[in-house]
């Protein structure tokens, strides 16, 4: 009887045909982005209520350069030229450190294209953002107990837009920073960059723990040159992505204690964004792919999640009540006018601009591998082992795609997904390692060009 690994490594098509298919998908991506921009322009001209001047992105057209421009170009060239080789040859610890540093440099340089204040220090201080509420939090337990009372709009003490749209954990992050003497927009912006860049460490650690050491190395340059870095600096969603990635990485590492720590982080993620219930799909894949102790890890992680949920509930914030109210608040604002018929597909164009052009061809290869594994496993009555044998470079991106599809179809993610879906975009990019190794540099060029074009042609809004 054939092993699962033998099943899934069977060739799906000749290499030339697979590469032609990649180019077809690339053309479809370009058409989707062009259509979303063209239709968005026409709808804005008609006053259709998109509330996004440069739809499908929440941005305005404003071609510009800045102090960060030469730095961003240098980082991009360095990663494209040396990144792929270093990812293969550097010692593991050195690679992770270099990946984090390069990610910080890439994100900071992109942010500084817009200038210090507009690009970094001032982004989180506007009225809609979390820092607007920090000075008013003088009693954290009281704020938690009364959090749901201030979610709905059109009240004298309604929370600002971002605070109302998230559970209280998001606000608490910045309150805690302020309490330890690290308040203000500059520190908050730098925290988003420094913490957000850790996804370039957490994702490879997870892949290595799940038995894909080569993929763990190959994915690092793609995570560094993530076009979504435009929104990592500076946006609270950057920290959210880092918390989710670290939680999943801990869940992948052996040992129930580590899994419990991962559960605590994933539990806290539920109090950063209501949409992170969808992270459950990724967590289940990680648990299924762990080499051993899956049940013990599930119990430990479940206990970690439960402890966080219990703590917030006893503090006076019932998650389910917050979710009910935030849906009501959502439709008190622009969401009531933003047309679902446009955003349900234009959101995907925004995701492509966040994850980069490598996403479509990479996902195509992941889907093809999953289909081949399923067919072979079905024929041999080894479906479960064959699907598991497809590995993390197939199952994690597909789980992330499933989560994104759920968020998109829900109608609760109309616009601004280029930052909201950052926590899923980094796992979608895991599929990029399935692209032919000799083409990685060219795909990285495409990733960098996408980020540079967005950042220099548009004035993005966090």
Residue pairs with C-beta under 8 A, 6 or more apart in sequence:
1 380
1 382
2 376
2 380
2 382
3 389
4 373
4 377
4 382
4 385
4 386
4 388
4 389
5 389
7 373
7 376
7 377
7 380
7 382
7 386
7 389
8 369
8 372
8 373
8 376
8 386
8 389
8 390
8 391
10 372
10 376
12 18
12 368
12 369
12 372
13 21
13 368
15 436
18 365
18 368
19 436
19 439
21 361
21 364
22 361
22 364
22 365
22 435
23 361
25 360
25 361
25 364
26 357
26 360
26 361
28 360
29 352
29 357
29 359
29 360
30 357
32 345
32 348
32 349
32 352
33 56
33 349
33 352
33 353
35 349
36 55
36 56
36 345
36 346
36 349
36 350
37 54
37 55
37 56
37 349
39 342
39 346
40 50
40 52
40 54
40 55
40 56
40 342
40 346
41 55
43 50
43 55
43 339
43 342
44 50
44 52
44 53
44 55
48 339
48 342
49 334
49 337
49 338
49 339
50 338
50 339
50 342
50 415
51 58
51 334
51 337
51 338
51 415
52 58
52 59
52 415
52 416
53 59
53 60
53 61
54 60
54 61
54 458
55 342
55 346
55 415
56 343
56 346
56 347
56 349
56 350
56 353
56 415
57 350
57 353
57 418
57 454
57 458
57 460
58 415
58 416
58 418
58 460
58 461
59 454
59 458
59 459
59 460
59 461
60 458
60 459
60 461
61 457
61 458
61 459
62 457
62 458
62 459
63 456
63 457
64 113
64 114
64 456
64 459
65 113
65 456
66 112
66 113
66 114
66 115
66 119
67 112
67 113
67 115
67 116
68 108
68 109
68 110
68 111
68 112
68 113
68 114
68 119
69 109
69 113
69 456
71 105
71 108
71 109
71 112
72 106
72 109
72 110
72 113
72 451
72 452
72 455
73 452
74 109
75 102
75 105
75 106
75 109
76 106
76 225
76 448
76 451
76 452
78 102
79 102
79 106
79 221
79 224
79 225
79 444
79 448
80 221
80 225
80 441
80 444
80 445
80 448
81 441
83 102
83 220
83 221
83 224
83 225
83 444
84 218
84 221
84 437
84 440
84 441
84 444
86 95
86 98
87 95
87 217
87 218
87 220
87 221
88 217
88 218
90 98
92 208
95 204
95 217
95 220
96 200
96 201
96 204
96 205
96 220
99 200
99 201
99 204
99 220
99 223
99 224
100 197
100 198
100 200
100 201
102 200
102 224
103 197
103 199
103 200
103 223
103 224
103 226
103 229
104 193
104 194
104 197
106 224
106 225
106 226
106 229
106 451
107 193
107 196
107 197
107 229
107 232
107 233
107 238
108 120
108 193
108 233
110 229
110 230
110 233
110 451
110 452
110 455
111 119
111 120
111 189
111 193
111 233
111 234
112 119
112 120
113 119
113 455
113 456
114 120
114 455
114 459
114 460
119 233
119 234
120 186
120 189
120 190
120 193
120 233
120 234
121 184
121 185
121 186
121 189
122 185
123 129
123 185
123 189
123 234
123 235
123 462
124 130
124 131
124 174
124 185
124 188
124 189
124 192
124 234
124 235
124 236
124 462
125 131
125 132
125 184
125 185
126 132
127 160
128 160
128 161
128 162
129 160
129 162
129 236
129 462
130 160
130 162
130 163
130 170
130 171
130 173
130 174
130 188
130 236
131 174
131 184
131 185
131 188
132 160
132 163
133 159
133 160
133 163
133 171
134 171
134 174
134 175
134 178
134 183
137 143
137 171
137 175
140 172
140 175
141 315
141 316
143 168
143 171
144 168
144 312
144 315
144 316
144 317
145 315
145 316
145 317
146 316
147 159
147 168
147 316
147 317
147 322
148 317
148 318
148 321
148 322
148 325
150 157
150 158
150 159
150 164
151 158
151 159
151 164
151 322
151 325
151 326
151 328
151 329
152 158
152 164
152 325
152 328
152 329
152 332
153 164
153 329
153 332
153 333
154 332
158 164
161 333
162 170
162 236
163 170
163 171
164 326
164 329
165 326
165 329
165 330
166 236
166 272
166 273
166 274
166 326
167 270
167 271
167 272
167 273
167 274
167 312
167 317
167 319
167 322
168 271
168 312
168 317
168 322
169 268
169 269
169 270
169 271
169 272
169 312
170 236
170 240
170 271
170 272
170 273
172 271
173 236
173 239
173 272
174 188
174 236
177 183
177 187
177 188
177 191
182 191
188 234
189 233
189 234
190 234
191 239
192 232
192 233
192 234
192 235
192 236
192 238
192 239
193 232
193 233
193 234
193 238
195 238
195 239
195 242
196 232
196 233
196 235
196 238
196 239
196 241
196 242
197 232
197 242
198 242
198 245
198 246
199 223
199 226
199 241
199 242
199 245
199 426
200 220
200 223
200 224
202 242
202 245
202 246
202 248
202 249
203 219
203 223
203 245
203 249
203 426
203 427
203 430
204 216
204 217
204 219
204 220
204 223
205 216
205 249
205 252
205 253
206 216
206 245
206 248
206 249
206 251
206 252
206 286
206 392
206 396
207 213
207 215
207 216
207 219
207 392
207 393
207 396
207 430
208 216
209 249
209 252
209 253
209 254
209 290
210 252
210 286
210 289
210 290
210 291
210 391
210 392
211 289
211 291
211 391
211 392
212 391
212 392
212 393
214 433
215 391
215 392
215 393
215 430
215 433
218 432
218 433
218 437
218 440
219 429
219 430
219 432
219 433
221 440
221 444
222 356
222 358
222 429
222 432
222 433
222 440
222 443
222 444
222 447
223 426
223 429
225 356
225 444
225 447
225 448
225 451
226 232
226 354
226 355
226 356
226 425
226 426
226 429
226 447
226 451
227 353
227 354
227 355
227 356
227 447
227 450
227 451
227 454
228 354
228 355
228 418
228 419
228 422
228 425
228 426
229 451
230 354
230 418
230 451
230 454
230 455
230 460
231 237
231 238
231 354
231 418
231 419
231 422
231 460
231 462
232 238
232 241
232 422
234 462
235 419
235 422
235 462
236 462
237 273
237 419
237 420
237 422
237 423
237 462
238 422
239 272
240 269
240 272
240 273
240 276
240 422
240 423
241 422
241 423
241 425
241 426
243 265
243 268
243 269
243 272
244 265
244 266
244 269
244 276
244 279
244 282
244 423
245 423
245 426
245 427
246 262
246 265
247 262
247 263
247 264
247 265
247 266
247 268
247 269
247 279
247 283
248 262
248 266
248 279
248 282
248 283
248 286
248 427
249 262
250 258
250 259
250 261
250 262
250 265
251 259
251 262
251 263
251 266
251 283
251 286
251 287
251 290
251 297
251 301
252 262
252 286
252 289
252 290
253 259
253 262
254 290
254 291
254 292
254 293
255 293
256 293
256 296
256 297
256 299
256 300
257 300
259 296
259 297
259 298
259 300
259 301
259 304
260 300
260 301
260 303
260 304
261 304
262 301
262 304
263 300
263 301
263 302
263 303
263 304
263 305
263 306
263 307
264 304
264 305
264 307
264 308
265 304
266 276
266 279
266 283
266 301
266 304
266 305
267 304
267 305
267 306
267 307
267 308
267 309
268 308
269 276
269 279
269 423
270 276
270 277
270 305
270 308
270 309
270 319
271 308
271 312
271 317
271 319
273 420
273 423
274 319
274 322
274 323
274 326
275 407
275 412
275 413
275 420
276 423
278 403
278 406
278 407
278 424
279 403
279 423
281 399
281 400
281 402
281 403
282 396
282 399
282 400
282 403
282 427
283 301
284 399
285 392
285 395
285 396
285 399
286 392
286 396
287 294
287 297
287 298
287 301
288 294
288 388
288 395
289 388
289 391
289 392
289 395
290 297
309 319
312 319
313 319
327 412
330 412
334 415
335 412
335 414
338 414
338 415
340 411
340 414
343 413
343 414
343 415
344 408
344 409
344 411
344 414
347 408
347 413
347 414
347 415
347 417
348 408
350 415
350 417
350 418
351 359
351 404
351 417
351 418
351 421
351 425
352 359
352 360
353 418
353 450
353 454
354 417
354 418
354 419
354 421
354 422
354 425
355 425
355 428
355 429
356 429
356 446
356 447
356 450
356 451
357 443
357 446
357 447
357 450
358 429
358 432
358 435
358 443
358 444
358 446
358 447
359 428
359 429
359 431
359 432
361 435
362 397
362 428
362 429
362 431
362 432
362 433
362 434
362 435
363 397
363 401
363 428
363 431
365 431
365 434
365 435
366 393
366 394
366 397
366 398
366 431
366 434
367 398
369 390
369 394
369 434
370 387
370 390
370 394
370 395
370 398
373 386
373 387
373 389
373 390
373 394
374 383
374 386
374 387
376 386
377 383
377 384
377 385
377 386
377 387
380 386
387 395
388 395
392 430
393 430
393 431
393 433
393 434
394 431
394 434
396 427
396 430
397 427
397 428
397 429
397 430
397 431
399 427
400 424
400 425
400 427
400 428
400 430
401 428
403 424
404 421
404 424
404 428
407 413
407 417
407 420
407 421
407 424
408 417
413 420
413 421
419 462
432 440
432 443
435 443
454 460
